[in-house]
Amino acid sequence: MGTTTTNLMTFEEFERLPDLPGKFELLKGELLSMPPAKYRHMDSAERLYNLLGRIVRRLRRRRPDLALGAVHHEMGYQMGADPRSWLQPDVSIAYPDQPLEDYYLGAPLLAVEVASESQSSTTLEAKAQECLAHGSREVWLIYPKTRCVWVCWAGGSRIEREAIHSDLLPGVEIRFEQFF
């Protein structure tokens, strides 16, 4: 299981953590520590990353009016001007002109989290809310065990059971068998 600390941490303290196996994020000052991802988790995330990369390239050619930035796998996003959160979605699409230093500043346009045994749904939902509060237009929470995707946006959400549809990717249907 992923663990959290009970003492709040600053972003500067977070950046000084030793380089250890696993994944670390900072959520409102709490350190989230997850063990290294297992094969099925990484396989789903990588398939979705590759698929979204192709979709975004195609949409940019057909619909240059759409504002879609780079597609990333496990890119870091520093939330807010006084960051107490630094999140690393499994897959993300940045805003086209999103400020970038060592990490992107602000939340991604789209954040995607693939649920794993080490993360509780409470933690995933808190991460989704943090992304939405800092500017994400959508967050997808993918639950492989139940084969459903929770598509969230500011003020609403819906559950997808066979394919993902997104206002950010007009006319696109991402069938579950493409990434599960």
PyMOL commands that set and color helices and strands:
alter all, ss='L'
color gray80, all
select helices_A, chain A and resi 11-15+39-62+121-133+176-178
alter helices_A, ss='H'
color red, helices_A
select strands_A, chain A and resi 3-4+23-27+30-34+71-73+77-79+85-87+91-93+104-105+110-114+138-143+148-153+156-160+163-165+173-175
alter strands_A, ss='S'
color yellow, strands_A
deselect
rebuild
show_as cartoon
